[in-house]
Amino acid sequence: MRKAGMMAMLAALALPLPAAAQAPPDAAKLKAIETKVPAQSWYPEGYYDIRIAAEAQMAEEPRELKYMVTDWDDGTGKRYDVIDCSADYYSDYADYDAAMIRYSRIAVDVSRIRSELERLGYPLAAYAAPLAKYEKALVEEAAKRSDAEVLIDAGLSPPDGDPAAEAAAAAEEAAMAEAEAADVESDWESSPAYVLAAEIEANRLRLAPKLPKVVIEGGCGAGEGAPVIVKTSPPGGEVLFANAFAFKVCTRKTPDPWDRFKCKWNEIETGVEKQLSGRYVYQVKWPDGTVRKGTREIVAGEDGDPASVVTFKKTGS
C-alpha cells in the first residue's frame, strides 16, 4: 500500500523500527462512529462496514495540515485539493473479500475528504450534500460492474475457465487499446470528483469565503518502493499480518478478529525481502507460547534503496 507523494520525505524513516504496541479499535469504538456517519438507504450490502472502517482509519492516520492546504505562490491563494496523492488506498487486494475489492477505494476517499473538510473548519452545509451525491454516484457505478470488471480494475486476474470473466477481460483490454490508439482523454469536467470540488467551492464562496478554495488538481504517480525484511527477536517467532483497514472491517463482522481463520491473516516469512508498506495489525507467537499483538506502520524506502529491517521483539519495545 503505497504513499507516493511522501516517499522522499519518509525515506529516512525506513530503518529498523520498534514494535508499536498500539491496539486497533475494538467493535465498540467502531460502533461509536455510526453516530457521525449514519447508514444511508442506498448503501449496498457490505458497504457500511467498509465505510465505518475507513472513517476509523482516517482518524488513526490524519494528514498533516501543511499537506492538506497548499499555496503555490501563483496569486491564486490557498487551496484544498480533493485529490490526495499521498493517500493510502490499502490496495493489498489479496487480503480483501469481494465487497472490499469493489468499494474500499470509494469509502476511503469519501471518509478522507469528509474528515479533512471537518478538521479544516468548512461548514457542514458546504460539503455534506455534494459529498453524499459523490459517494452515491461512485457506489452505484461500482455496484453495476461485473465481478470480472472489478477484479481487472484491481489488477487481479478473473477466474480461469469463466466465459463471462474472460469476455469481460477481453472487452476491457480492447477498450484500453482503442482509447490508447485514439489518444482519447476522459471528460474531466464531467467526472464525479470535478463536480464534487466545484459544488463545494460554490458553497464555500457563499458560506465561508475566507477558507481555502476547494479545487481538484491531482497529478499523482507512484513506484513500488524498496523491499522490507521482517525479523523476530529472538528468532523463531511466527509472524502474522492483517491489513489494518481489512482488520477493522472484520472487527465489524466477527467477535474475534484475531482468529486467523476468521479474518484475512497472512503468515509473513521472516528473513526474506518482501514488498510491504502501510499500516498492519500483527500477532507474533514464539515457540514457548509468548504472543505479542498490536499495530505497526511500515514505511518502505524509495525504489532502488536497500531493504529496511522491521524487527518484532518478544520483550521490551
C-alpha positions in Angstrom: 0.0 0.0 0.0 1.9 3.0 -1.4 2.0 6.6 -0.2 3.5 8.0 -3.4 3.7 11.7 -2.6 5.5 11.3 0.7 8.2 8.7 -0.1 11.0 11.1 -0.5 10.3 12.7 2.8 9.8 9.4 4.7 12.7 7.5 3.2 14.9 8.4 6.2 12.4 6.6 8.4 12.9 3.3 6.6 15.2 2.0 9.2 14.8 -0.8 11.8 11.6 0.2 13.7 10.5 -0.6 17.2 7.4 -2.7 17.6 4.5 -0.4 18.5 2.1 -1.9 21.0 -0.9 0.2 19.9 -4.1 -1.7 19.9 -6.5 -1.5 17.0 -10.0 -0.2 17.7 -12.5 -2.7 19.1 -16.0 -3.2 17.9 -17.4 -0.7 20.4 -15.2 2.1 19.1 -16.1 1.3 15.6 -19.8 1.3 16.6 -19.5 4.8 18.0 -18.5 6.2 14.6 -22.1 5.4 13.4 -23.4 8.5 15.2 -21.3 10.7 12.9 -21.7 8.6 9.8 -25.2 7.0 9.7 -26.1 4.3 7.2 -27.9 5.5 4.0 -30.8 3.7 2.4 -28.8 3.4 -0.8 -25.8 1.8 0.7 -25.3 -1.7 -0.9 -24.8 -4.8 1.2 -21.4 -4.8 2.9 -20.5 -1.2 2.2 -21.4 0.3 5.5 -18.9 -1.8 7.4 -16.2 -0.7 5.0 -17.1 3.0 5.3 -17.0 2.8 9.1 -13.6 1.1 9.0 -12.4 3.8 6.6 -13.5 6.5 9.0 -11.6 4.8 11.8 -8.5 4.5 9.6 -8.6 8.2 8.7 -8.8 9.1 12.4 -5.7 7.0 13.1 -3.7 8.4 10.2 -4.8 12.0 9.6 -3.0 14.1 7.0 -1.0 17.0 8.4 -2.3 20.5 7.8 0.7 21.5 5.8 -0.1 18.8 3.2 -3.9 19.5 3.2 -3.7 23.2 2.4 -1.2 24.4 -0.2 -0.2 27.8 -1.7 1.7 27.8 -4.9 2.6 31.5 -4.7 0.9 32.0 -8.1 -1.5 34.7 -6.8 -4.5 32.3 -6.5 -4.2 31.9 -2.7 -4.5 28.8 -0.5 -6.3 25.7 -1.7 -7.6 22.4 -0.6 -7.3 19.6 -3.3 -9.9 16.9 -3.0 -7.3 14.6 -4.6 -4.6 13.5 -2.2 -1.6 12.0 -4.0 -0.2 10.6 -0.7 -3.5 8.7 0.1 -3.2 5.1 1.1 -5.9 3.0 -0.5 -5.0 -0.2 1.2 -4.8 -2.0 -2.1 -3.4 -5.3 -1.0 -6.4 -6.8 -2.7 -5.3 -10.4 -2.0 -6.4 -9.7 1.6 -9.9 -8.5 0.7 -13.3 -10.1 0.1 -15.4 -9.1 -2.9 -17.1 -6.1 -1.3 -13.7 -4.7 -0.2 -12.3 -5.0 -3.7 -15.4 -3.3 -5.1 -15.9 -0.5 -2.5 -12.8 0.1 -0.4 -11.3 2.9 -2.5 -14.6 4.8 -2.5 -15.0 4.5 1.2 -11.5 5.7 1.9 -11.9 8.7 -0.5 -15.2 9.8 1.0 -14.0 9.4 4.6 -10.8 11.2 4.0 -12.5 14.2 2.3 -15.2 14.4 5.0 -12.8 14.3 7.9 -10.4 16.8 6.3 -13.0 19.3 5.5 -14.3 19.0 9.1 -10.9 19.4 10.5 -10.2 22.5 8.3 -13.4 24.1 9.6 -15.6 24.1 6.5 -19.3 24.3 7.4 -21.2 21.1 7.1 -23.7 22.8 4.8 -20.8 23.5 2.3 -19.9 19.8 1.8 -22.4 17.4 3.2 -24.8 17.3 0.2 -22.1 17.3 -2.5 -20.1 14.6 -0.7 -23.2 12.4 -0.3 -24.0 12.9 -4.0 -20.4 12.0 -4.9 -20.5 8.9 -2.7 -23.8 7.7 -4.1 -22.7 8.1 -7.7 -19.5 6.1 -7.2 -21.2 3.4 -5.1 -24.0 2.9 -7.6 -21.5 2.8 -10.5 -19.3 0.3 -8.7 -22.4 -1.9 -7.9 -23.2 -2.2 -11.6 -19.8 -3.5 -12.6 -19.4 -7.3 -13.0 -17.1 -9.2 -10.7 -14.7 -9.7 -13.6 -14.5 -6.0 -14.3 -13.9 -5.3 -10.6 -11.1 -7.8 -10.5 -9.5 -6.4 -13.6 -9.6 -2.8 -12.3 -8.0 -4.1 -9.1 -5.1 -5.6 -11.1 -6.3 -9.2 -10.5 -7.0 -11.9 -13.0 -10.5 -13.2 -13.3 -11.1 -16.9 -12.7 -9.8 -19.3 -15.4 -12.5 -21.1 -17.3 -15.2 -18.5 -16.6 -16.6 -17.4 -20.0 -18.2 -14.2 -18.7 -15.0 -13.2 -16.9 -12.8 -14.0 -20.0 -15.2 -12.0 -22.2 -15.1 -9.0 -19.8 -11.3 -9.2 -19.7 -11.1 -9.2 -23.4 -13.5 -6.3 -23.7 -11.6 -4.3 -21.2 -8.3 -4.8 -23.0 -9.8 -3.9 -26.3 -11.3 -0.7 -24.9 -8.0 0.3 -23.4 -6.2 -0.4 -26.7 -8.7 1.6 -28.6 -8.5 4.6 -26.3 -4.7 4.5 -26.4 -4.7 4.3 -30.2 -7.1 7.2 -30.5 -5.3 9.2 -27.7 -8.6 9.7 -26.0 -8.8 11.8 -22.9 -11.5 11.5 -20.3 -14.1 14.3 -19.9 -12.5 15.7 -16.8 -15.1 18.3 -16.1 -18.0 15.8 -16.0 -16.1 13.5 -13.6 -17.7 13.0 -10.1 -14.6 14.4 -8.4 -14.6 17.5 -10.5 -18.3 18.1 -9.9 -17.7 17.5 -6.1 -15.0 20.1 -5.9 -17.0 22.6 -8.0 -20.1 22.3 -5.8 -18.2 22.5 -2.5 -16.3 25.5 -3.9 -19.5 27.3 -4.8 -20.9 26.7 -1.3 -17.6 27.9 0.3 -17.8 31.2 -1.6 -21.2 31.7 -0.2 -20.8 30.4 3.3 -17.1 30.7 4.2 -15.2 32.8 1.7 -12.2 33.2 3.9 -11.4 29.5 3.9 -9.1 28.0 1.3 -10.7 27.4 -2.1 -11.6 23.8 -2.9 -10.1 22.5 -6.1 -9.2 19.3 -8.0 -5.7 19.1 -9.3 -4.2 15.7 -8.6 -1.4 14.6 -10.9 -0.2 11.6 -9.0 2.3 8.8 -9.7 3.9 6.1 -7.7 6.5 3.3 -7.7 6.6 0.2 -5.6 9.2 1.2 -3.1 12.1 -0.7 -1.6 11.7 -4.2 0.0 11.3 -4.9 3.7 12.8 -7.7 5.7 10.8 -8.9 8.8 12.6 -10.5 11.7 11.8 -11.6 15.2 14.0 -11.3 18.4 14.6 -13.9 19.4 14.3 -15.7 16.1 11.7 -18.4 15.6 8.6 -16.3 16.1 5.6 -16.9 13.7 4.6 -13.5 12.3 1.0 -12.9 11.1 -0.1 -9.7 9.4 -3.5 -8.3 8.6 -4.1 -5.2 6.7 -5.2 -2.7 9.3 -8.1 -1.5 7.2 -9.3 -5.0 6.5 -8.9 -5.9 10.2 -11.3 -3.1 11.1 -13.9 -4.4 8.6 -13.5 -7.9 10.0 -13.9 -6.5 13.6 -17.4 -5.3 12.5 -18.3 -8.8 11.4 -16.8 -11.3 13.9 -16.4 -11.2 17.7 -12.8 -12.5 17.5 -10.9 -10.8 14.6 -7.6 -12.2 16.0 -8.8 -15.7 14.9 -6.5 -16.3 11.9 -9.2 -18.3 10.2 -12.0 -15.7 10.7 -10.1 -12.7 9.2 -7.5 -12.4 6.4 -4.3 -13.1 8.3 -1.2 -13.7 6.2 1.9 -15.5 7.6 5.0 -13.4 6.8 8.2 -15.4 6.1 11.0 -13.9 8.2 14.4 -13.1 6.9 13.5 -12.6 3.3 12.7 -9.5 1.3 9.0 -8.6 0.9 7.1 -5.7 -0.7 5.4 -4.3 2.4 4.3 -0.7 3.1 1.4 0.7 5.2 -0.4 0.0 8.4 -0.7 -3.5 9.6 -2.2 -5.3 12.6 0.2 -8.0 13.7 0.4 -11.0 16.0 3.7 -12.8 16.7 3.9 -16.1 18.5 7.1 -17.7 19.8 7.5 -21.5 20.4 7.1 -21.1 24.2 3.6 -19.6 23.7 4.5 -15.9 24.1 2.4 -13.7 21.9 2.8 -10.1 21.0 0.0 -8.1 19.4 -0.5 -4.6 18.1 -0.4 -2.4 15.1 2.7 -1.3 13.1 3.2 1.3 10.4 5.8 0.1 7.9 7.4 2.7 5.7 9.3 1.4 2.7 12.2 3.2 1.2 12.4 4.7 -2.3 12.6 2.5 -5.3 16.2 1.2 -5.6 17.0 1.7 -1.9 18.4 -1.3 0.1 15.8 -3.3 2.1 14.9 -2.0 5.5 14.5 -4.3 8.5 11.5 -4.5 10.8 12.0 -6.4 14.0 9.4 -7.7 16.4 10.7 -8.3 19.9 9.5 -10.8 22.4 10.1 -8.4 25.3 10.6 -4.7 25.5 9.8 -2.3 22.7 
